């Protein structure tokens, strides 16, 4: 059953701590108010871990979250959701990876937000045999049928390959494989590459892996974690039983031999990765396995965790854009000024009321598709009328979890937005094996295209490289989405996978990643600024989804204990990189 948000997760336009015009006293008046600016995954995890901290007393504290557009409307809802124990920074990654597992165990993450362990590889493929992408290809009937011609005499060999793949699917990964016949199906067989080396001018069939092993000594790869795991298990079993162990078939290091020109016969892919074509792939290597890599659906995760925080009754969500920080005379934070928003637009406060309003954009089933025409945005750019500003003062703490928008509020903060396009694809089959793939696709002699592919339980997510061509807008609802960039993603990944070329694009979207623009750190920034009680948690780059739980937990410790006790984050202190004027 798919997770649905409950009706009590609502936006409000009402101040939760100050007297109302009718003279009534809000239920949270007199409490210590913690303000969180930003309703993405970092803000949601911060609210969650604050409410779970043993020092948090709902009768003493209240949390107010300001979100200008909708929950998880930016990269928190449009990222791939990759989790990795080998990510960065090393100070918080181990903690956060474990917290993701704990949350999944506690709330059935597999069911509620698609948590699962998976393998991840990188691969290189030659795409020069296909036409170079242009936007007209998407309107051409041959777009999805631009396949390589099949020669009749090779059909039997392909049948053999398919049979062996079916047999290998039943074996654990990694496993000994019989090997596959290599079939060169390049269209541009007579074309010379930049080094003058002619491509093969006829279909070539090489001997199987078994024959190759007879004349080559297998080599082990220090970086092949999967092979090391198998060897360790074998050694442990032998030590435990103290009995002669049956000699297992010797395993070939695929990544090592796939780099070797003398070995074009070896199928370069793991057997369970049966939805990727073998043609053109020149190399692959394992980046992580199920011990070190997992994934979530970040949009669903963010909503679920925020809902759990709001169920305590100690968290309110205000639909508003914070415009400035309010300071006290002693250089401490007092509160924030803001303008009200609704459905991704800034409102004139004369049109608002004290009534609580539902926001139709905050359920997983109604996630906006963000389908737009090229070079257009969802809304016209916003202009802020500062005469409509409201204020919330007497805040105990203010936490900025605004991602790339942090520098709009704090101009000295060295964080900028890197725009990234992505698509979701409905494949032609119901289930795709859990392998995330980093690609390096050669589309011209000296030009590469590097999409990342993340199969989910119900769709396939694909993202491309970032760009800084369009400035970060005031609101996430105004992000410019270029249809051509999304179509280019689909064009090339569909060449790798028949299940994708036979499917269709569900969503075209774009978001901005918060990148720390300093030479001596990759970020993020987590901690208190030089302005007392003003905290920043931003600059997570592509690992915001991965590191959100640790960030939220550490912020809760900083606020309620006075120091971060779960990890040493002294190197991530914001005061090392900028000051608040």
N, C-alpha and C positions, 0 to 999 in steps of 0.2 A: 504494500500500500504506500503510495507516494506521500511524503510529508507535506502537510498543509499548516500554514500559520494560523494561530488561533485569533479569534475576533478581538481579543483584548490587547493585541499589539497595534497601537494606534498612535498617530501623530496628534499633537495638541497645539493650539495657538495660545495657550494660557500659561502665564507665569506661575510656576509651582511654589514659589517661596514668598511672594509679596502679596499684600492685601489686594482684593479685587475692587472694582468700581462700586459694586453693590454692597460693599462693606464686609462680605464674608471672608473668613480666614482660610487660606489653602491648608490642606492637611499637612504639608511639609514645612510650614512656617516655623522658624526658630531652629531648624536643624542645620547642621553643617552641610553646605551644598557643594558637591563636586561637579564641575562642568566638564563634559567631554565634547570637543568640537570635531565632528566627523562620525558618520554612521556606517563606516566600512568595517572590515574584519578586525582591524586593530582596535577601533573604538568598541566594537561589540565584545571582543575578548577582554578588554580592560574593564568594561562594566561587569562582565560575568565574574572575573576573578576578584574584583572588589567586593561583590556581594557574597563571594564564597570565602573570603578571608576571615579568620577567627576574630579579628579585631573590628570587623564591620558590624555595627549595630544599627538596624533599620530605624530604631527609635531615635538615633542620634545623627545619622547620615542620610543624605538623599543625593541621587545622581540624576543630572539633567543632560541629555544628549541632544546636541544641535546637528541636524542633517538638512542640507540645503535642497537636495533633490529627492532621493529615496535611498533606502537602506541597500548597501552593496551595489550602488549604481555605477561605480567606477571600476577600477581594476579588481576590487574585491569580488565583483560579480562576473567579470569578464576575463579573468585569468584562467590558466590551464588547471591549476590546483595540484601541481606536482609537489610532493613532499620528499625530502632527501636528507639522510643523515650525513651526507657528504657536501651539503650546501655551505653557505657562509652567512654571517661570521661564525667562527668557531666558538665564540663565547656563549652563544645562545642556541645554536642548532641542536646539540644533543638533548637539551632540556625540552625544546619545542617539539622535536620529533617524538619524544616519549609522551608529551602531553597530548599530542594528537591521538596517539594510541589509547591513552587513558580516557579521553573524552569519547572516543568511539566505543570503547568497552562499556562506559557508563550509560551512554544514550543510544546504543545501537546505531553507530555511525554508518555501518554498511547499508542499513535500510534508509536512514534519514538523510544522509548527505553523500552517499556513494563512496564511503571510505573503503579502500582495499589496497593490499600490497600488490606490487607489480615489478616486472623487470624493465630495464631501460637500456637501450643501445644507441650508438651513433653509427650512421652508415653514410657511405659516399656512393653516388650514382652518376653515371653519364647520361644527361638528358639531351645531348646535342642531336640525337636522331629525331627528336620531335621538333615541330615548328616552334619558333620562339613565340612566347605569349604576346598577344595584343588583344585589346578589348573586343575586337570584331569576332574573335574565335568563340566567345561566349554566345554569340548569336548564330553561329554556324552549326548546322546539324551534325557535322563531323566532330564537334568538340569532344563529346563523350565516346566517340567511336574511332578516334584517331589512333588505333592500335596498330601494332606491327603485323605485317602480313604473315600468315601461317603457311608453311610449305607442307604439302601433303606427306612427304616422306619423313617428316619429323614428328608426326602425330603419335606414332607408336612410342617414341622416346618420351614424349610428354606424358603419355599414359603410365609409363613405367615410373617416371618421377612422381606423378600424383599418387600412385599406389604406395610408393615408399614413404611419401609424406604422411599418408594416412596411417601407416604402420608406426612412424616416428611420433605421431601425435599421442600415442598410447604410452610413450616412454617418458620418464621424468626428464626435466631439462636441468643441466646438460646431459646428453646421452650419446652413446656410440651410434653413429648413423651409417647406413650402407653406402651413402654417397649418391650423387645425382649426376646425370649427364648434363654437361654444360652446352647450351645451345645459344649461339650468337645470332641474334635476330636484328642487328642494327640495320636501319634503312640506308643510312649514308655509309655504305660499306667501302666505297672507293675514295671517300674524302680523306685527305691528309690532315693530320693535326698540326699544331703550331711547331712541333719539333721535326716535322717531315716524316713522321712514322706513319706508314699506311695502315689503315685498319684492315682486318681480315676480310677478304673478298669472297668468302664462301662460308656457309654454315659449318661450324667446326664442332666435332663431337670428340670429347676427350674420355679417357678412361675414368672409371669410377674411383672414389676415394680409397677403396680397398687396394686397388692396384698401385695407387699413388703411395700408400703407406709402405709398400714392399721396397720402394727405392728411396724413401726419405725417412730420416729419423725425426719423429715428432719432437717439437720444442715446446716447453712450457712458457707461459707469459706471466711475469710477475704481477701484472695488473689484472689478470683474469681471476676475479674474485669467485666466479662460479666454479671454475676448475679447482681452486684451492679449497673451496668448501667441500667438494666431493672427496678430495684426498684426505682432508681432516676427518671426515666421517668414516672413511675406510680405516684410518689409523686408530680411531677411537674404538671402532667395533673390534678390531684385531686385539687391542689391548684388553678390552673387557672380556672377551671370550677365551683368550689364550689358546686358541685353536688355529690350525693352519687355515688361512682364508683362501677361498677360491680366487684365483687370479682373474681380475676384471679386465675387460677389453681396454687396451690402451687408448687414451683419449687424445684427439688431435686438437691443438690450440688453433681454433678457427681464425682468430684475429691475426695471428702471426702468419699463417700460410696464405690468408687472403691478400696480404700485401706482397706476396711472392709471385712474380710473373710466371714462374714455372708451374704454378698450380692454378690454372684457370678452371680446372675441372671441379673444384670443390664448391658446393652450394654454400654461400657465405652466411646463411641465416639459420637461427635456431629452429628446430622442427615445429615448435608450437606457434611460431610466427608465420602462419600459413596464409595471411592475407596480403602479404607484400610480394610483388613480382621479383623474380631473381635476375631478370635481364638487366644488364647495365651496372649492377652493383659490383663495385671494385674492391670494397673494403668495409669491414664492420668491426666494432669493438664493444664490449660490455662496459657500461658505466655504473650500473648498480643492479642489485637483485632484490628479492622480496625481504631480505633482512635489512636493507638500507634504503628502500624506496617504496613510496606509497602515493596515493592520490585521493583527493576529495573533489566534490563539486562545491566550489567556494561560495557561490550564491546561496545555495541551500544551507551550507554550514553557517554562514554569517547570520542568516535569519534565525536559524535554530538556536544558536548560542545567545543572540540578543533576546529572543523570546524567553529563554530560561532566566536571563537576568531580570527581565521585566516582570516575570511571574512573582518575584519577591515583593512587588509593590513598592520597591525603593528606587525605581528607575522610570523616568519620563522621557519621551521622545518628542522634541519640538521641531516642527518643519520651519526652518529659518536658516538664513545665511549670516554667519558672524562676520561683522565688518571691521571691528577693531577690538583691541584689548584695553581694558580700563585699569589704570594703575592707582595705587595709593601713594601718598607723599613719601612713604618710607621705602619706596622701590619694591613694593610687593604688588601682586595682582589683586584686583578688587572684583573684577567680573568681565563681562563682555557686552558689546553693543551688537545689535543684530537687526535684520529686516526679515519680515515673514515671507515665506514661500509656499507655493502649493502646486503640485504636479510639475515640478521643474521650472516654475516661473516665480519671479519676485512679485509680491503683492503690494498694493497700496493698503496701508493699515486701516483705511476707512472701510475697506471691503471685508474685513475679518471680524470674527466674533470670538466669544469665550467658549464656544462649543467645541468639543472634541470631534475631529473628523477622521474618517477612514481614508487611507491612501491606497488606491487600487493597484499601485505599481509594486507592492511589497510582498506579493505572494509568489512562490516559485513558479506556479503554473501560469502566471500572468507577467513573467519577466519580459520587458520590452525587447522586441527583436532588433531595434535600432537599424532597420532597413531604411536606407536613404539613397537619394540620387547622388552621383559623384559630386564631391566638393560642396556638399550642403550639410547642414546640421539640423537637429530636431527642432530647435527653436531659434528665433532671432536672438542675437547677442543681448544680454541683459545690461541695463543701466541702473545703477543704484541711486535712488533718491534719498540722500542722507537725512532729509527732513522726516522721513518715515522710520528712522532708527528708534528702536526700543533698547532698554538696558536691563541687564540682570546683574545686580551687584551683590556684595556681601558673600562672595564665593570663598570657600575654604581653599580650593585648588582649581586650577584650570589646566586641562590636558588637551593638547593639540594632536589629534590623530587624523590629520587632514591630507595625508599623502602629498602629492605635488602642489596642492593649494596652500601648503604651509608657508611658502615664501610670499604668497600674496598677502598674508596677514603679518608675517615677519620678514620684511624685505631683505634683511641681512642674512637670513638663513640660506645656506648654499645648496638648496634642493631645487631641482628643476623637473619638469615633466617630459618624459620620453613617450611619444605616442606609439602605440602598437595596435595593429589591426589583427583581427582573428575572425574565424568562422566556426560554426558548428555544422556538422554534416550528418544527415540521416543515412547510414550505410544500407546496402541492399540485403544484408543479413542481420539477424536479430542479435547475435553476440559475436564480438571480436576479442581475440585473446589479449590479455592485459600486458601489452608491451608498449611503453612510451618510446618514441623515436626522435632523436636529433638528427637532422639530415644535412648533407652538404651536396647539393645538386649542381653539377656542372652544366650550365645552359649555353655557354659560349666558351671559346678557347680560353679566355681569361676572366670569365665572369661566373659567379656562383650564387645560388639562391638557397637559403637555409631555413625552411619552415620546420617547426616542431609539431609532432603529432601525438595526441593524447587520447587514446580510446577510453570512453566511459561506458558504463553499463547500458546506456540507452542512446548514445550518440558518439561522434568522434569530434574532438576539439582540435583545431589547427591554428597556430599563431605564426606571425612573421616577424621580421626584424623591425626594430624601432626607428622612428624618424623624428626630427624636430622641425618639420616643414610648416606646421601650423601651431601658433601660440596657444598656450593653455587658456581655455575660456573661463568665464566667471563661474559657470555651473556645469556639472557633468552632462546635463541634458543638452548642452550646446556643442558638444564635441563633434568635430567634423569627421565624417566617415566617408572614405573614398571607396566606392564600389569596385573600382578597377583593382585596387590593392587586394581586396577580398577575393575577387575572381581569379587573380593571379595565383593566390594560395591554392584555390581549388584546382586550377588547371594543372599545376605541377604535382600536387600530392595524388591527384586522380591517376596520374601516369604510373605511380608506384603501386597503387592498390585497386584492383578491379571492383572490390566491394564499395569503394568510394566513388569511382567513376560511374558506377551503376546506381549510386544514390543521388542525393540532392542536397543543396545548401539550405539549412534551416534558418541560420542567423548570420548576418553580417554586422560586425560591431568594431568599436575601437575604444581604447582607454589610454590613460597616461600613467606610466610607471614613475614613482618618486625616486629619483636618482640623486645621490649625494655628489656634488660637483667639487670634490677636493682630490688632491693627488695621493694623499697618504692614508686614505681610508675608503672602503667600499660601503660603509654604513652598516646598519642604520644609526640614527641618533636616538638615544633613549635616556631620559633623565631630566633633571631640573635645569632651567636656564639661569642666567644671572639675575632675572627678575624673579624674586622669591615667590614660590608656590605656583609658578608657571612651568609646566612640564611639556616636553616635546617627545613624540614617538613617531618618527617618519624617516624616509630615505631608505626603505627596505629593498628598493630596486625590484628584481624579479623574484625575490624570496619572501615577499610579504605574507603570502598565504602560509608558507612553511613556518615562518617565525612569529606569527600572530599570537598563538597561545603563550609562548614564553614572554613576549613583549607585554601582554596583558597581565600576566602573573607578576612580572618584575615591577611594573608600575604600581600594582596593588601593594607590593611590599614597600616600595619607596614612599608611598603616601601613608600607609597605615603602620609601618614599622620604623620608618626613617632611613632605611637602607635596603638595598637589594640583597637578599640572603640566598637566593637559588642559583645565582651566577655572578661572576665578576664582570661588570659592564663598565668599569671605569674608563676603558678606552673608547666607549661610545658616548661619553658625556657631551652634551651639546655645547657646553662652555669651552670646549677645546677647539671649536670650529667657528663660533660666531657669538655675538652679543646682541641682546635686545635693547634697542634704543629707548 
